[in-house]
Amino acid sequence: MNRIGFSQRLELRQTQALVMTPQLQQAIKMLQLSNLELADYVDAEIEQNPLLERTESDGEDGATVIELNGAEVNASATTGEQRATSTITAEPAGEFTAEGVEQWDAAAGADGDGSADYGSSDFGGEQSWRMRNGSADGDDLPGLDRAAARPQSLRDHLLEQIGADLPNQTDRVIAVYLLDQLDEAGYLRTDLADVAARLGCPPERIEPVLARLQELDPPGIFARDLAECLALQLRDRNRLDPAMQALIDNLPLLAARNAPALLRLCHVDADDLADMIAEIKSLDPRPGLAFDAPLAQPIVPDILMRAQPDGGWIVELNADTLPRVLVNNRYYARISRAARSKGERDYLTDRLQAANWLVKSLHQRATTILKVATEIVEQQDGFFRHGVQSLRPLILRDIADAIGMHESTVSRVTTNKYIATPRGLFELKYFFTSAIAASRGGEAHSAEAVRFRIRHLIDREAAENTLSDERIVELLQAEGVDIARRTVAKYREAMRIPSSVQRRREKLMAL
């Protein structure tokens, strides 16, 4: 019988492992934040760290400042706003030179500790960005007299009319209750029987009030469905004749572009039907949104791009989107001398390390964004010069291999980051498209460029000769694009373009 012996001993082993420290997690998290989210994140860090503060001016002696460009600056250095810039030259042809990253590294010092000195900068800083947007100094900023007034809401607009048009107090109570049941488009989706039960009155008492409310401005308000909304607007225009009522009663046929059936039901000729359809299209199917339209949040670009006189490109970070953060070393020195216990000294040391790490993370984030944006502009040079038809197939790995980073890093950097270009404002993700093979063995085509070509072909088609998906495939293959019919159909549906049969009906009805 074998006996198993147990013993204790010491062994030395070497292993490799990636440890996600809190600081590393913070740096990774900051990469994927948008400029608005970054501002909120920095504000939260400032609230919980007494050594951090946001500044609108140059720092004092003993303080480390993140200027608008995100580079670390010693307050003792010569002041002046700095801008991270990446220049892409056109000479020699096909070669690109990125200068901005070196400028960032020089600004941060050899060890990234903000030890480098600055001279005066001609990058322009915040002032040049304002001048490009039409405001060279603060004197051109709009005053209170030019501030936009708060738009009147739909509820306020209707309450004014209810108070003027309904003298009976009971009618007003019913009207206000119905007003509270409107959805954002101005429709009344609640059943009148339920309203009567809640208010404790017969439905016959509510219907006349609803009829009065449907006469209020804007026309079509308090409708219970689309047909009633259109009918109310036509009645307000004195255009609700029997033929138009028949057209509204058969909206599914109108959506299907079934002109023969509509001609038969409305008892009109083709010209009258075309006029009626044009009038229907001029109506507002959602009258409530005219007052309570959602406010559009302007997108502030993270990267600015402009052309050089010699034909190249200049890529730079937008100074307005990067926060100014100050690590107050003087304050730290003063309170650390007053610290009495080990716990207080440990707390101050921890806060100082966290503040310095935030400074370096902001610098690293800005450097990485600039590297990725510069490489994208280099890869998609044809798009910026010639348009969507010259967009190249591009994947995250192409950019990652070119700049020596991981794909996940590139993915985080391009999320919710926007670049202002001579061709408009684009999210960095826009430039990454799948590839479609060439039919003659040439260079692959970008899926976005193929979608653009499909829309271009459909826009130029004649009403009597609309292009089927099979015909579009033939035309694209003649241009060297190897694409299947189902892919054309998928792209067409994604662009919300109807089939060739529906397009033919629509164009013939519009003639």
C-alpha angles and dihedrals in degrees: 000000000000119000122212115217126206124207140163124238141159122243131182117217133175120214135166120227137161111234115199101215119192089252092054091047089052093052092049092048092051092054094067097042119110119231092264093047090047091054091051091047093051091047090054091050091049091052094055099037116066091196094059126077138159116243133195094196139047116292128257128244113295094022129113114219133197103210122206090277092058096241120134114252132186112227089221090062124090107285126235136123115271128206126199108231133181116196121203111194128202097214123111093030115255095013124109130197122202113199102164099079092056089050090053092051092047090050092053095046130238094298098033091251099123094253097133121107123231131217124196111301128219095195089105100232121201094336095062091048090053092047090053087054094049102260113099096175142002092272090073094055114112117260130218091274089063097043114120115255120234108266118242113257124233091246093054091046092052095042090059091053093044091054091050101040103037111059094170112092094214091052089052092053091052092045093051091049091051089047090057090055095059118114123223092272092054098255126138105224097170120103113244092226090060090048091051091050093051094047094041097235134111119268089242088068093055101046096068090049091051090050089054092048091052088062093060127102129298096049113240095035119140091024116152097213140003095269092054091046092054092044092053091052092048090048089053088055091045090240101116099114124154093267092052091045089054090051092051091048089058103046093141089062089049091051089051091050090235096164098169092056092046092050090053095047098043095042093224135120126252095266093052091047091052090051091049092050091049090053092049089053090054092060124094112242091191107040094168094066091066088077106028099036112159112260112249112231110219115234114232111207119236093204130039122207129187138167124258121226090245092056101264130111135252116210118191139163117256105249093205094064098053119083127235108231127181127200104202105214092171091059090047092051092050098049095039089060089053094049111113106180132055090239092058093048092048090050092051092047091050092050092049092051091048091050093049090047091053089052092052092044091054090050092048092047092052092046093050094048090051093049093050094045092049092052092047091053089049093049095045098042091128092058093054092048103040109014140245094326088068096051110131126219107260135176133186092255091061092058093039093053092046096054098031099246136122121267091240090058092052090048092053093046094052094048113105092349119129133197125205108219135171086260096053141274116317136175111239089238088065092074093059109086135156122254128249115201122244117244094224098045095263130129115316120254127235116248090227091054090050091051089051090052092050092052090047092053092048093047090055097046121114122244093240094045110042116175118249121213089255091054091049089053090053093050093048093047089052087057092051100264115133102208135149126232093243089055091053090049091049092051092045093051091046088057089048093242113152124231122277091260093053092045091052092052092047095049094046091050090051093054 
